[in-house]
Amino acid sequence: AAELYPPLPGLIVTPTVQLQRQGEGGLRVPFPPYDVFRASPALFLGVRETTYRLGVRGRYQPTRFFWIAWDVGENFVRNADHVSGNDISDFSAVAEVGAVIELPLRRRR
C-alpha cells in the first residue's frame, strides 16, 4: 500500500483498492458430489457476486496517548445477493477512537 504523509505530524493516509469475489456456496451447505463439482464451469458455485471497493484509510495520532482511525469508501457490487444483473453501489465508513491509559505500577520495597 502507498502510505501518504501529509504535512501534519501524526497523520497517515492510505488509498485502497479491493476486490472480492464470492460464490453461493457456504460452510453450512453440503458440498456437491465430486462429479457435479468437477463438471462446474467455474471455481465459484452459483451466481458469482463481485465487489470492487475504492476507499481511503487514515490514522491521526497527535500524541502517543490518543488516536483516531478511519476507513471510508464506495462499494460497487455486481450481481448483489447473487442475483444476475442486480448491480448496486453503497458508501461505507468505519471509525475508531483510542486512548492509552497508563496506570501507576507498584513500587518495589
Secondary structure, DSSP 8 states (H G I E B T S, - for coil): ---B--SSTTEEEEEEEEEEEE-S--TTS----HHHHHT-SSSS-SS-EEEEEEEEEEEEEEETTEEEEEEEEEEEEESGGG-TT--EEEEEEEEEEEE----------
